[in-house]
Amino acid sequence: MLNKIIKDYDKPELISTRVRVGRFAGIIGIIANVILFGVKLVIGLLTGSVSIIADSLNNLSDSGANVLTVIGYTLTGKPADKDHPYGHARMEYLCSLFISIIVAFLGFEMLTSSIDKLTGEPTAERYDTVAIIIIASTMLVKLACAFIFRKLGKHINSDTLKASMIDSISDVIATGAVVVGMVLTPITGPYTDGVIGIAIAIYIIIMGIKLVVESSNTLLGKAPDDDFLKKIISKIRAYDGVLGIHDLVIHSYGENKTFVSVHVEVDADGNIMESHDLIDNIEADFLKENINLVVHMDPISISDPETNDLRAKCMDIVSHIGAEMSSPISIHDFRIVKGITHTNVIFDVNVSTELALTNEELLERISQDVKKINPQYNLVLTIDRDYFSKRYGS
């Protein structure tokens, strides 16, 4: 059905499809929330229930958030310009943050109203069976919205639609609490409405804060998804001629707008033109998947027995330190330069940002152990801190 409504729905990798899907979800949300706002506001005014009125305002704010979704996805589809050479895809992240802030703000407003209800003079709400049934039936509409947002959000991997889905589920819970209050008020007294309103408000505030944190993490530059990371690593290492990879850096400028740089180790004794052709092929293959990959070629010696033996010993040293510190450590760009009085042992060390040792302490530990192999070895180290916790090769 969605294939008939949304053009190129089966091609979520296209930015144009992503824009259409996001706008469609936003329009569905606007229509549903405006209708729910009107229904609940009328019933709230007729019954004098602050929790129902607050719930209607929740739907009104949701429709505003849906308007932001439509605007955000429209701006996301704008092409790159001289001021924004990487495009405008990150507008989706801003949209997600704005929706999260709206959810949290609504929770605080609802909390204030509910507290006023408890501290003020009690009023006798007038609930009837018809009103209860109507309010309860609105939960089905929000459940349908949550299902649509979940399906579409999963289809295009959208944090914005994920936030909208969570918001819709929160509305279902909030409305459910209101219905419970409508049923219990005649039994438990006039303050029940205020108590229920406070409970709903606290829940909305918690969900809103969680959404704000998640959206902010994306804008700040959170670590890449583990599955995406493994996909890149395994794909690069699958090419014949690739001996190892390191210094992998991933930048996201929105979904399907990813820039990656990596160092790829190749045989120093191999044909340089063949190695260069290999690098070109890797970059071209990734570009077909909307990943802008830049590869730096690192030639390493694998034919010298002394170098290979010392490399293996140094790998054992850093692996032992990593196991001791419960933090993975690996090495790369290993080479030796022999001299008359000493031999320089040169390599880079990859460590996690969470490693307890400082760079100086780690350098001292490794240097001491290497000199135990041969006092004439002079260690020349570069410490690289990983941008993510998953080890991707030595």
C-alpha positions, -999 to 999 in steps of 0.1 A, spaced: 0 0 0 28 24 10 45 17 -24 15 32 -41 12 63 -18 50 71 -16 70 73 -47 102 51 -47 92 37 -12 112 6 -19 144 27 -23 150 41 12 186 48 3 175 77 -19 174 111 -1 143 120 -21 125 89 -8 136 97 28 121 132 24 88 118 11 85 92 39 93 118 66 68 143 53 41 116 49 46 106 85 44 142 96 12 149 77 -4 117 92 6 129 127 -8 164 121 -42 152 110 -45 126 139 -34 150 166 -56 179 155 -86 157 156 -76 143 190 -70 178 204 -105 189 194 -123 158 208 -104 159 241 -107 197 246 -144 196 242 -148 167 267 -123 183 291 -143 216 291 -176 198 295 -164 177 325 -140 203 340 -112 177 340 -77 192 341 -61 159 331 -82 157 300 -75 193 290 -38 187 296 -40 156 275 -56 176 247 -29 202 249 -4 173 246 -20 164 213 -18 200 202 19 202 209 23 168 191 7 184 160 32 212 163 60 186 165 46 169 134 47 203 116 84 205 125 89 170 111 74 181 78 96 212 77 127 193 88 124 166 62 117 193 35 149 211 45 168 178 47 162 173 10 178 206 0 210 201 -21 244 212 -9 254 248 -14 285 268 -9 277 274 28 267 238 34 290 217 12 279 185 30 242 191 24 214 197 49 207 162 61 215 171 97 183 191 98 167 158 106 188 156 138 178 192 148 141 183 142 144 153 165 159 175 192 131 201 189 104 174 192 122 160 223 123 195 239 86 200 231 78 166 248 98 176 279 83 211 281 48 197 279 55 175 308 66 204 330 35 224 320 12 195 328 30 190 361 23 226 371 -14 224 361 -18 191 381 -2 206 412 -25 236 410 -54 212 408 -43 195 440 -36 227 459 -68 245 448 -104 241 457 -117 206 448 -142 206 419 -167 179 410 -160 166 376 -189 152 356 -179 120 339 -203 99 320 -199 66 302 -200 82 267 -171 105 276 -150 77 290 -156 56 259 -147 84 236 -115 92 255 -105 55 256 -111 52 219 -86 80 211 -59 56 224 -65 35 193 -57 65 171 -23 71 188 -15 34 187 -21 35 150 2 65 147 29 48 168 27 18 145 30 40 114 59 60 128 77 27 139 73 11 104 84 42 85 111 51 110 126 16 107 123 17 69 145 48 67 163 45 100 151 78 113 157 91 149 130 118 143 103 92 136 116 71 165 110 101 188 75 105 173 68 69 179 79 71 216 59 103 219 28 85 206 33 56 230 37 80 258 3 96 247 -13 62 249 -1 56 284 -10 92 294 -45 88 280 -49 54 296 -40 70 330 -67 97 323 -93 71 316 -84 53 349 -88 87 367 -122 92 351 -133 58 364 -118 62 399 -128 98 406 -164 90 417 -149 64 441 -117 80 454 -126 117 454 -120 150 434 -83 150 440 -78 119 419 -76 139 387 -47 160 400 -28 129 413 -32 111 379 -21 143 361 11 145 382 19 108 374 13 114 337 35 146 338 64 129 355 63 101 330 63 125 300 91 146 316 113 114 319 106 103 283 112 139 271 146 141 288 156 107 275 147 118 239 166 151 244 197 132 255 195 108 225 190 136 200 219 156 215 242 126 214 236 124 176 244 161 171 275 159 194 289 130 173 281 97 190 300 66 182 289 48 150 265 19 152 283 -14 159 266 -31 129 276 -3 106 312 -4 119 315 -42 115 301 -39 79 328 -14 70 356 -34 87 346 -67 72 341 -53 37 376 -36 36 394 -66 51 377 -89 25 397 -75 -4 427 -95 -15 459 -75 -8 446 -58 24 469 -69 53 453 -48 80 434 -15 87 437 12 113 429 49 120 393 44 110 373 76 113 336 79 106 316 112 102 279 113 96 262 143 80 228 126 81 215 93 71 230 81 38 255 109 40 286 93 56 323 102 52 349 76 62 387 77 63 409 47 70 445 35 67 449 3 48 481 -18 51 495 -34 19 527 -54 11 557 -30 8 573 -54 -17 543 -56 -40 537 -36 -72 528 -1 -62 505 4 -92 485 -27 -83 482 -15 -47 470 19 -59 445 2 -81 433 -18 -51 427 13 -31 408 30 -60 385 -1 -63 378 0 -26 368 36 -26 347 32 -57 328 2 -43 320 21 -11 307 51 -30 281 29 -46 267 24 -11 266 62 -4 297 60 17 324 85 8 356 66 17 391 80 16 419 54 20 455 61 30 478 33 18 504 21 43 531 -2 29 544 -26 55 572 -52 52 561 -88 57 591 -106 41 618 -98 66 620 -125 93 636 -103 120 608 -76 115 581 -102 116 595 -119 147 598 -86 166 564 -74 154 549 -106 169 567 -100 202 556 -64 204 520 -74 197 522 -99 226 535 -71 249 507 -47 241 481 -75 242 492 -84 277 490 -48 289 455 -46 273 443 -77 290 457 -65 323 439 -31 319 407 -48 305 410 -25 275 420 -37 239 453 -25 225 467 -31 190 496 -19 169 502 -10 133 527 7 109 555 -15 124 590 -12 110 626 -12 122 655 10 112 689 -5 120 719 15 131 754 10 144 747 16 181 710 11 183 679 0 163 648 22 161 616 2 166 588 23 152 551 16 154 517 31 163 496 19 192 458 20 191 441 23 225 406 30 237 398 65 250 388 47 282 423 32 289 433 42 325 470 48 315 482 81 302 501 81 269 534 87 288 527 58 312 518 34 283 549 44 264 571 37 295 555 3 300 560 -8 264 595 6 262 606 -13 293 593 -46 279 608 -40 245 643 -33 260 641 -66 278 641 -82 244 672 -62 233 687 -32 252 697 -17 219 661 -13 208 650 23 209 613 26 208 596 53 187 559 52 194 528 71 184 497 67 206 463 67 187 431 69 207 402 51 191 370 70 183 350 39 193 354 10 216 353 -19 191 387 -32 180 389 -33 142 422 -50 136 459 -49 145 
